[in-house]
Amino acid sequence: MKRNYLLLIFIFAFLALLSGNLTAGISLVGNLGISFFYKQFSFFTSWWQSALFFFAAMMLIFLVLYFVDKALKGLNRKIALIGFFILFLAGLYFTFRDFRTDITHRWLGARFHAGIYLYWIGWGVTSLFFALTEKKKPFNNLEQSPDLS
């Protein structure tokens, strides 16, 4: 399968908009906690600010994986991409565990949790995108030159 970066960016935009909409649906208790105690996270109360944050975070992961994919070849490339996928799984697990054990995070509500999980799903999609699609091969004039005779 060929790589389609534009499709991946559209997927990021969709996930970011959906995630921003969901995270803005913080419960009343969670909204009060952000308003009074955790003001640095006030961007979560606005859907477009959280969507922009998630889009930027997904683009950052995309750029890191893009440069890792360009810089490494063979087995090292596969190991790095598998490592990023394992980081995705670990992040998803620890986020889930944190949302279930930390009382202040449980109060944020199920919509907020779903929005955060979508970020991790975006990371996983990006990792799989680079692992499962073909790397573009450079054009070599000596091997693929047209026969002009």
Order of alpha helices (4+ residues) and beta strands (2+ residues): alpha-alpha-alpha-alpha-alpha-alpha
